[in-house]
């Protein structure tokens, strides 16, 4: 299925209607038959063990990092600052690809962000074009658009968006002050139990201070390793969403 921008708008409007009925039998039926970004229903996911869900999350995290690295290298192989590590899961419906029946507990998505400021950059359209060309070359649904910049009525920023074939959403934002952001977000995945329990299985296995690199920055391709199920649980005071 190709994720056109008109489809995104339509499904965002529809999700509120479906989610509102999640407390009744009809809503439960929808929840257990609706397929997530991996093509799995909640009924199928409910039969997975926590270890199996953990391993699936690791695969999805690796895919997100692959997308991030490849996109970064289209514009700079230098140092990027980190917004979010992307290691922990986030809950709640996502606007770019809603999943009917989602609550704050029964599903998750991944989100990671990097940014850099090229010398002399002013957020010019031509700086956005290489990323748009890359997205389009992958066969992804892509767009390059102007967006009014809230920091000034007469200024705009350029934004390049794309959906991958496996329903990841990439956004490259160029601000007039030369601040360039790259975000990679997954669509929704069902969980067998509470999303926070799965998140804890990951985060408690990360050594203290091990989520972000020194200085909260790195070159493309450097990211926090996903733990193994066999790793001991330790407390990590710094979450991936910080």
N, C-alpha and C positions, 0 to 999 in steps of 0.2 A: 504493500500500500504506500502510495506517495503522499507525503504530508504537506499539502498545499496550504498556503496562508489562509485561504477561505475556509478550508476544512478546520484549521486550528480555531478560527473565530467561531465557527458553528459548534464545535464540540465543547468549547468553553462555556457557551450559553446553555448547552444541553446538560452538562454535568450537574448543575445545581438542581435540576428537576429530578434526575435519577438518584442523586445522593440523598435528597430529601425523603425518599421512600425506603431508605436502607433499613429502617427499623421494622418494616413489615415483611410479610412472607415474600412478596414480589421483589422487594429490594434485596433480600437475602439471596434469592434465586439469581438475580442479576449479578450480584457480587461473586457468587461461586461459579458462574459460567463465563464472566467477562475475562478475556485474556490480557495479561500484562505485557510489558515490553519484551519479555522473553517468550511470549506465546503460550504462557502457562495460566491456567485458571487457578483461582484460590483453592478450589477443591483439590487440584493436583498438588499444589504447594503444601497444603495441610498434611499431606502424607510424607513430607520430607522430614528428616531428622534435623536437629540444629546443626550438626556437623555438615550435612549436605547443603543447607542454606548458607552456611559460612563459606564453603568452597565456591558456591555460585557467586556470592558477593565478591570473593577474591577475583574471580574471572571477570566480572563486570568492572571492578576497579581497574584491573589491568587494561581492559579495553578503553576505559576513559583516559587513562594515562597515555596510551598509544595515540589516541586522537589528539590529546593535548600536545604531545611532543611533536607530532607531524605538523600540526598547525603552527606551532611556535617557529619551527624551522623555516616556514615559508617567509618569515619577516625578520627574524633575528636569531642567531645562534649564541648570542651573548647572555648576560645575566638578566633574569627576570625576578621580580619580587613576587611573593606568594600572598594571595588573599586568603584562600582556603586550601587545605591539603587534599580534601576530598576523600579522606580515609573513612570517616564516620558516615553513617547514613542519616538522612533527613526525612521527616515525616510530613504528612499533609498532602492534599492534592496539588499538582503542578499545573499551571495555566496553559503550558504549551502542549500538553498531551494528557488530559485528565483521564482517570480510570474510574468508571462508575462504581460506587460502593466504598470508595476509599475513606478511611478515617485517620485519625492521628496515630492509631496503633497498628493497623493491619497491613501497611505497605510502606515502602521507602523509595527514595531516589538518591542519586549521588550528585554532588556539585563541587567543582573545583575551579579556582581562578588564579591567573597570573597576570602581571602587568609590567610594562617597561616604558621608559620615556626616551625615545631616540633624540640625540642632539639636534636642536633646531627644529624639531617637529612642531607642527601647528594644526594637526588633525586634518590635513589636506585629503581630498577625495582620492588622489592618485596613490596615497599611502594605503588606502583600503582595497584598491583594485587587485593587487597580488593575492590577497586572501580570498577575494570573491572568485578569481580565476581558479584558485586551488580548489575551493569548495565545488565549483561547477565541474571541474575536471574529474572529480570523484563520482560524478553522476548524482550528487545530492540535490535536493530541493533547496535553492539558495536565492538570496536577495541582497542587494546593496541599497540602502536607503538613507535619506537625511532625516534626522530627528532633532526637533527643537531642543536646545540646551537650556535647562532650567536655570543655569547660572548667568544667563544673559539673553534678553528678548531678541536681540539681533544676531545671535550666534547659533550655529547648528553643530551637531556632531554627526559623524558618519558611523553607520552600524552595518555589519555584514552578518547575516544569519544563515544557518543551514541545518537541515535535518539529515541525519545519516540513515542508511537503510535499516539499521538496528535501533532506530528511534532515540539516538542521542541528539541533543540540541547544542550547537556551537554558536557563540556570539563573539564577534570581534568589534570593539567599540573604540572609536578614535575621537578624543576630545580636543577642542581648540588649544588647550594649554599643553598639548603634547603628551598627554597621559593616555596610553593605549592599553586596553584591557582585553584579555582573552578568557572566556568562560566556557566550560564544558559541563553539561548537565545531562543526566540520564532521564528517561521517562520512568514511570512507576513500576515497581515489582511487588508482588504480594509476599507476605510473610505468613508462616504457619502459626506464629504466636504474636506476641507484642514486638513491634519494631525495636523498641528500646532494649529488649533482651538480646536481640541479634547484634545490635550496635555495641552493647556491653561486652559481648564475647570477643569482639575485635579490639575495642579500645583498651580493655583490661590486659591485653597481651602485648601492648606497646610499652617499651621501657620509658621511664620518666624523661620528659624532654625530647622524646624521639619522634614526635609527629612532624615538626617543622625543622628545616635545616638551619645551620648557623646563619644568623642574620636574616632569617626568613627569606632567603633568596637562593637561586641556583640557575645553572644553565639548563636548556631543554634536555629532557631524558632523565633528569635526576628527580626522584620522588621517594616517598616513604615506602619501604617494602611492606607488603601485606603479610601479616603473621601466619604461621602454621597453626593448625588446630592443636598440634602436640606441644606448642609453646606454653610455658607456664603463664599463669595470669599474674600481672603486676598492675599497680595503679598508675594511670597516666593522668596527671592533673590538667593537661592541656588538650582539649578536644579538637577534632578536625574542623569544626565550624568556627573556631576563633579567628 
